Amino acid sequence: MYSPVPEELFQTIVDETNRYVRQNPRTPSSHMKGWEGTTVQEVCSYVGLRFPMGLQSKRDQREWWSTDPLMSSSVFAKTMTRDRYDALTSALHFAAEDRLWKLRPVLDVLESTYRSVFVPNKNVTVDESLWAFKGCHHAIQYNPSKRARRGLKVYKLCSSDGPEAGYTAAFKIYMGQDRGVFPSSKKAITDLLEKADLLDKGYQLHTDNWYTSPTLFHYLQARKTSAVGTVRLNGVACPRTCSKVVTLPPNRRGVERSKPEVVVDYNNGMKGVDLSDQLAQSYPSTKKTVKWYKKIFFYLLDMTTTNALAIHRALGGKLTQYEFRKELVRGLLQQGGPRGSFRRNPPQARHEEEVTQQAHLPVDTRIVGGVGVCSAGGTTGAGGRPG
């Protein structure tokens, strides 16, 4: 089982975490040793231990290292001590500079990876997610229609159909008012489509009424991108057309229903972001923390895992998400090595060994989709398929 997290990102975490501790030395206590520099192998193990915490629930994090046979999870104690896990959690850093800030290297690596390893099918959707966060931050949003209600808003562009439905091709974390010549709703759409490199290629976009506008749809049409979206009742300058009505399969009570075809297409096309969120929230690796950047990092980790699951299914894999995550944990802990092995050699002396681990990484299971290219002759086929 390969890791969905690029080795480049693990190395960034190692470098910045060690740098942070050098700049902010820890005072050893009676029960905790002084800091020892971390390595790629140890960070793999650390991340690997986060996933079982989402697969099962315990009242307190300490119970994962419990010696009580009724509560014990032996893989935790065999992988690293609880004190070392706590020390890594406290020291975890991702960048030396501030401003989207401590996460910029993480975001750059993930955005590049999402774009390069898989190409969405024809139908995509853009919507916002709300990542729950109870700490203080200037960009906190309140939305009663979302499950989290209070948290950080994230714009996501996801694949809408096929086995890869829910794959996030591009995302943007909202950090305050977007200023520019375009309205923020239009800017969110165009930024994501450009990040994913999907404009001018015959895609069909699905949006809700916050994004829908004649201005946006005319722009997308000029960029060879069709769009479907709802409108508010008080919307102006929106064309009103009759639509073909289709009969839906009988529901659970055996009742047949009819809906306009455009409504059916819209409902099918909008499920991408919702599916991505549902999968990520089923087994979350996020835990309580007042550090906003650490909270976001583990939300990003869950989103990356959801993407890996979508690729697994697009390749014909049949594992459930639960089974997939278990295999992922095994792969990460195997990549990290047995407890204590990461302390035998300094990080700079382990390059040769780390290179041998690349067989576990997503770069070796690349999928290059045959995205349709628009030309005077029309649009060729579109779809995310194995290379």
C-alpha positions as CSV (number, residue, x, y, z in Angstrom):
1,M,0.0,0.0,0.0
2,Y,1.5,3.3,-1.0
3,S,1.4,6.5,1.0
4,P,-1.0,9.2,-0.4
5,V,1.4,11.8,1.0
6,P,4.3,12.7,-1.2
7,E,7.8,12.1,0.3
8,E,8.6,15.7,-0.5
9,L,5.9,16.8,2.0
10,F,7.2,14.5,4.7
11,Q,10.7,16.0,4.2
12,T,9.3,19.5,4.5
13,I,7.6,18.6,7.8
14,V,10.9,17.1,9.1
15,D,13.0,20.1,8.2
16,E,10.5,22.7,9.6
17,T,9.8,20.8,12.8
18,N,13.5,20.4,13.6
19,R,14.1,24.0,12.7
20,Y,11.2,25.1,15.0
21,V,12.6,23.2,18.0
22,R,16.1,24.5,17.4
23,Q,14.7,28.1,17.5
24,N,12.5,27.3,20.5
25,P,14.4,24.8,22.7
26,R,12.4,22.5,25.0
27,T,13.3,22.1,28.6
28,P,13.5,18.4,29.6
29,S,11.2,17.4,32.4
30,S,11.3,14.5,34.9
31,H,9.2,12.3,32.6
32,M,10.1,13.6,29.1
33,K,13.6,13.5,27.5
34,G,15.1,16.4,25.6
35,W,14.2,16.7,22.0
36,E,15.8,14.4,19.4
37,G,15.6,15.5,15.8
38,T,12.9,13.8,13.8
39,T,13.2,12.0,10.5
40,V,11.1,11.1,7.5
41,Q,10.6,7.6,8.8
42,E,9.4,8.9,12.2
43,V,7.0,11.3,10.6
44,C,5.6,8.5,8.5
45,S,5.0,6.5,11.7
46,Y,3.4,9.5,13.4
47,V,1.0,10.1,10.5
48,G,0.3,6.4,10.4
49,L,-0.9,6.5,14.0
50,R,-3.3,9.3,13.3
51,F,-5.5,7.2,11.1
52,P,-6.5,4.5,13.6
53,M,-7.7,7.3,15.9
54,G,-10.3,8.0,13.2
55,L,-11.2,4.3,12.6
56,Q,-12.0,3.8,16.3
57,S,-13.1,6.0,19.1
58,K,-11.6,6.3,22.6
59,R,-12.6,8.5,25.5
60,D,-9.1,9.9,25.9
61,Q,-6.0,9.9,23.7
62,R,-3.9,8.3,26.4
63,E,-6.0,5.1,26.1
64,W,-4.2,4.3,22.8
65,W,-1.1,3.5,24.9
66,S,-3.0,1.8,27.8
67,T,-1.6,-1.3,29.3
68,D,-5.1,-2.5,30.2
69,P,-5.8,-5.6,28.0
70,L,-9.4,-4.4,27.6
71,M,-8.3,-1.0,26.2
72,S,-4.8,-1.6,24.7
73,S,-3.8,-1.0,21.1
74,S,-0.4,-2.7,20.9
75,V,0.6,-1.1,17.6
76,F,0.9,2.3,19.3
77,A,3.3,1.3,22.0
78,K,5.3,-0.7,19.4
79,T,5.6,2.2,17.1
80,M,6.6,5.0,19.5
81,T,6.2,6.1,23.1
82,R,3.3,8.3,24.1
83,D,5.7,11.0,25.3
84,R,7.4,11.0,21.9
85,Y,4.0,11.2,20.1
86,D,3.1,14.2,22.4
87,A,6.4,15.8,21.7
88,L,5.9,15.5,17.9
89,T,2.4,16.9,18.2
90,S,3.6,19.9,20.1
91,A,6.6,20.6,17.8
92,L,4.9,19.9,14.5
93,H,5.6,22.7,12.0
94,F,5.4,23.2,8.2
95,A,7.1,26.4,7.3
96,A,9.5,28.9,8.7
97,E,7.5,31.9,7.5
98,D,4.0,33.1,8.4
99,R,1.2,34.0,6.1
100,L,-1.0,31.1,4.5
101,W,1.6,31.1,6.2
102,K,2.9,28.1,8.1
103,L,1.1,25.9,5.6
104,R,2.4,27.2,2.3
105,P,4.9,24.4,1.6
106,V,2.2,21.8,2.4
107,L,-0.4,23.5,0.1
108,D,2.1,23.9,-2.8
109,V,3.0,20.2,-2.7
110,L,-0.6,19.0,-2.4
111,E,-2.0,21.3,-5.1
112,S,0.7,20.1,-7.5
113,T,0.1,16.4,-6.6
114,Y,-3.7,16.6,-6.9
115,R,-3.3,18.2,-10.3
116,S,-0.7,15.8,-11.7
117,V,-1.7,12.4,-10.5
118,F,-5.3,12.3,-11.7
119,V,-7.5,14.2,-14.2
120,P,-11.3,14.4,-13.5
121,N,-14.0,13.2,-15.8
122,K,-16.2,15.6,-17.8
123,N,-18.5,16.6,-14.9
124,V,-17.1,18.6,-12.0
125,T,-18.6,20.7,-9.2
126,V,-17.4,23.7,-7.1
127,D,-18.8,24.2,-3.6
128,E,-17.5,25.2,-0.2
129,S,-16.8,23.0,2.8
130,L,-16.6,24.2,6.4
131,W,-13.8,22.7,8.4
132,A,-14.8,22.8,12.1
133,F,-12.5,24.8,14.3
134,K,-13.4,26.2,17.7
135,G,-10.2,28.3,18.2
136,C,-9.7,31.9,17.4
137,H,-8.9,33.0,13.8
138,H,-9.8,36.1,11.8
139,A,-11.2,34.0,8.9
140,I,-13.7,31.9,11.0
141,Q,-17.0,31.6,9.2
142,Y,-20.5,30.8,10.6
143,N,-22.9,28.9,8.3
144,P,-26.0,27.2,9.9
145,S,-26.6,25.1,6.8
146,K,-23.3,23.3,7.2
147,R,-22.8,20.4,9.6
148,A,-19.8,22.1,11.4
149,R,-21.6,25.5,11.5
150,R,-18.5,27.3,12.6
151,G,-15.0,26.9,11.1
152,L,-12.7,27.7,8.2
153,K,-14.3,27.9,4.7
154,V,-12.6,25.9,1.9
155,Y,-13.6,26.1,-1.8
156,K,-13.3,22.8,-3.5
157,L,-13.4,21.6,-7.1
158,C,-14.3,17.9,-7.2
159,S,-15.1,15.2,-9.8
160,S,-18.9,14.6,-9.8
161,D,-19.4,11.1,-11.3
162,G,-17.9,7.8,-12.0
163,P,-15.9,5.7,-9.5
164,E,-13.6,8.7,-8.9
165,A,-16.5,10.9,-7.7
166,G,-15.4,13.1,-4.7
167,Y,-11.8,13.5,-6.0
168,T,-10.6,17.0,-5.1
169,A,-8.7,18.4,-8.1
170,A,-8.2,21.9,-6.6
171,F,-9.0,23.7,-3.4
172,K,-8.6,27.1,-1.9
173,I,-8.7,28.0,1.8
174,Y,-10.6,31.2,2.5
175,M,-8.4,33.6,4.6
176,G,-10.5,36.8,4.4
177,Q,-12.2,39.0,1.9
178,D,-11.1,38.4,-1.7
179,R,-10.3,41.7,-3.3
180,G,-10.2,42.0,-7.1
181,V,-12.0,43.1,-10.2
182,F,-14.3,40.1,-10.1
183,P,-16.9,39.3,-7.4
184,S,-15.6,36.7,-4.9
185,S,-18.0,34.0,-6.1
186,K,-16.7,34.3,-9.7
187,K,-13.1,34.5,-8.6
188,A,-13.4,31.3,-6.6
189,I,-14.7,29.5,-9.7
190,T,-12.1,30.8,-12.1
191,D,-9.2,30.4,-9.6
192,L,-10.1,26.7,-9.0
193,L,-10.6,25.9,-12.7
194,E,-7.2,27.5,-13.5
195,K,-5.5,25.7,-10.7
196,A,-6.8,22.4,-12.0
197,D,-6.0,23.3,-15.6
198,L,-9.6,22.5,-16.8
199,L,-10.5,25.6,-18.8
200,D,-10.9,25.3,-22.6
201,K,-11.2,21.5,-22.4
202,G,-14.9,20.9,-22.7
203,Y,-15.8,20.3,-19.0
204,Q,-19.2,20.8,-17.5
205,L,-19.3,22.7,-14.2
206,H,-22.1,22.4,-11.5
207,T,-22.6,25.2,-9.0
208,D,-25.2,26.5,-6.5
209,N,-27.0,29.8,-6.5
210,W,-24.2,31.7,-4.7
211,Y,-22.0,31.3,-7.7
212,T,-24.5,31.3,-10.6
213,S,-24.7,34.4,-12.7
214,P,-25.0,35.3,-16.4
215,T,-21.6,37.0,-16.2
216,L,-19.9,33.9,-14.9
217,F,-21.7,31.5,-17.3
218,H,-20.9,33.7,-20.4
219,Y,-17.2,33.8,-19.3
220,L,-17.2,30.0,-19.0
221,Q,-18.9,29.6,-22.3
222,A,-16.2,31.7,-23.9
223,R,-13.6,29.3,-22.3
224,K,-15.3,26.2,-23.8
225,T,-16.8,25.2,-20.4
226,S,-20.5,24.6,-20.0
227,A,-22.2,25.2,-16.6
228,V,-25.3,24.2,-14.7
229,G,-26.5,26.0,-11.6
230,T,-29.5,27.1,-9.6
231,V,-30.6,30.7,-9.4
232,R,-32.4,32.7,-6.7
233,L,-36.0,33.6,-7.2
234,N,-35.1,37.3,-7.3
235,G,-32.3,36.8,-9.8
236,V,-32.2,39.1,-12.7
237,A,-31.3,38.7,-16.3
238,C,-31.5,34.9,-16.1
239,P,-33.2,33.2,-19.0
240,R,-36.3,31.1,-18.3
241,T,-36.7,28.1,-20.6
242,C,-38.9,25.1,-20.8
243,S,-37.1,21.9,-19.9
244,K,-37.6,18.2,-20.9
245,V,-39.2,16.2,-18.2
246,V,-37.8,12.7,-17.4
247,T,-39.3,9.9,-15.3
248,L,-37.2,8.7,-12.4
249,P,-36.9,5.1,-11.2
250,P,-39.5,4.2,-8.5
251,N,-38.6,5.2,-5.0
252,R,-38.7,2.9,-1.9
253,R,-42.5,3.0,-1.9
254,G,-42.7,2.1,-5.5
255,V,-43.8,5.6,-6.6
256,E,-42.6,6.9,-9.9
257,R,-41.7,10.6,-10.0
258,S,-41.0,13.1,-12.8
259,K,-38.5,15.9,-12.8
260,P,-37.1,18.3,-15.4
261,E,-34.0,16.7,-16.9
262,V,-31.9,19.7,-16.0
263,V,-32.8,19.3,-12.3
264,V,-31.8,15.6,-12.4
265,D,-28.5,16.5,-14.1
266,Y,-27.8,19.2,-11.6
267,N,-28.5,17.0,-8.6
268,N,-26.2,14.3,-10.0
269,G,-23.5,16.8,-10.8
270,M,-23.4,18.5,-7.4
271,K,-22.6,15.5,-5.4
272,G,-18.8,15.6,-5.7
273,V,-18.0,18.0,-2.9
274,D,-20.6,16.5,-0.5
275,L,-19.2,13.0,-1.2
276,S,-15.7,14.2,-0.5
277,D,-16.7,15.7,2.8
278,Q,-18.8,12.7,3.9
279,L,-15.9,10.3,3.2
280,A,-13.4,12.6,5.1
281,Q,-15.7,13.0,8.1
282,S,-16.5,9.3,8.4
283,Y,-13.0,8.5,9.9
284,P,-11.4,11.8,10.8
285,S,-7.8,12.1,11.8
286,T,-8.3,15.6,13.1
287,K,-8.2,16.0,16.9
288,K,-8.7,19.0,19.3
289,T,-6.1,21.7,19.0
290,V,-6.0,25.5,19.3
291,K,-3.4,25.8,16.6
292,W,-5.3,26.6,13.4
293,Y,-2.5,25.4,11.1
294,K,-2.2,22.0,12.7
295,K,-6.0,21.5,12.5
296,I,-5.9,22.4,8.8
297,F,-3.0,20.1,8.2
298,F,-5.0,17.1,9.4
299,Y,-8.0,18.1,7.4
300,L,-5.7,18.2,4.3
301,L,-4.4,14.8,5.3
302,D,-8.0,13.4,5.3
303,M,-8.8,15.1,2.0
304,T,-5.6,13.5,0.5
305,T,-6.6,10.1,1.8
306,T,-10.1,10.5,0.2
307,N,-8.4,11.4,-3.1
308,A,-6.2,8.2,-2.8
309,L,-9.4,6.2,-2.2
310,A,-11.0,7.7,-5.4
311,I,-7.9,6.7,-7.4
312,H,-8.1,3.2,-5.9
313,R,-11.7,2.9,-7.1
314,A,-10.9,4.5,-10.5
315,L,-8.3,1.7,-11.0
316,G,-10.9,-0.9,-10.2
317,G,-10.2,-1.4,-6.5
318,K,-13.0,-2.7,-4.4
319,L,-11.9,-1.9,-0.8
320,T,-14.3,-0.1,1.4
321,Q,-13.0,3.2,2.9
322,Y,-12.5,1.4,6.3
323,E,-10.4,-1.4,4.8
324,F,-8.6,1.1,2.6
325,R,-7.6,3.2,5.6
326,K,-6.4,0.1,7.5
327,E,-4.1,-0.9,4.6
328,L,-2.9,2.7,4.5
329,V,-1.9,2.5,8.2
330,R,0.0,-0.7,7.6
331,G,1.9,0.9,4.7
332,L,2.8,4.0,6.6
333,L,4.0,2.1,9.7
334,Q,6.0,-0.2,7.5
335,Q,7.5,2.8,5.7
336,G,8.3,4.3,9.1
337,G,10.1,1.2,10.4
338,P,10.1,-0.4,13.9
339,R,10.2,1.7,17.0
340,G,13.6,3.3,17.8
341,S,15.0,2.7,14.3
342,F,14.7,6.3,13.4
343,R,17.1,7.3,16.2
344,R,20.0,5.1,15.1
345,N,21.2,7.4,12.4
346,P,21.0,11.2,12.0
347,P,18.6,12.5,9.3
348,Q,21.3,13.6,6.9
349,A,22.8,10.1,6.8
350,R,19.5,8.4,5.7
351,H,19.0,9.7,2.2
352,E,19.9,6.4,0.6
353,E,17.5,4.4,2.7
354,E,14.7,6.9,2.1
355,V,15.0,6.6,-1.6
356,T,14.2,2.9,-1.4
357,Q,10.9,3.8,0.1
358,Q,9.6,5.5,-3.0
359,A,7.7,2.4,-4.1
360,H,5.1,3.3,-1.5
361,L,4.5,6.8,-2.8
362,P,1.7,8.0,-5.2
363,V,4.3,9.3,-7.7
364,D,4.8,5.7,-8.7
365,T,1.1,5.0,-9.4
366,R,0.5,8.1,-11.5
367,I,-2.7,8.4,-13.5
368,V,-2.6,10.6,-16.5
369,G,-6.1,11.2,-17.7
370,G,-7.1,11.6,-21.3
371,V,-8.7,15.0,-21.0
372,G,-10.7,16.1,-24.0
373,V,-9.1,18.9,-25.9
374,C,-11.4,21.4,-27.7
375,S,-10.5,22.3,-31.2
376,A,-12.3,23.4,-34.4
377,G,-13.2,19.8,-35.0
378,G,-14.9,19.5,-31.6
379,T,-14.1,17.8,-28.3
380,T,-12.3,14.5,-28.0
381,G,-13.1,12.1,-25.2
382,A,-12.8,13.2,-21.6
383,G,-12.1,11.2,-18.6
384,G,-9.8,10.3,-15.8
385,R,-8.2,7.0,-16.7
386,P,-5.0,5.1,-15.9
387,G,-2.1,5.9,-18.1
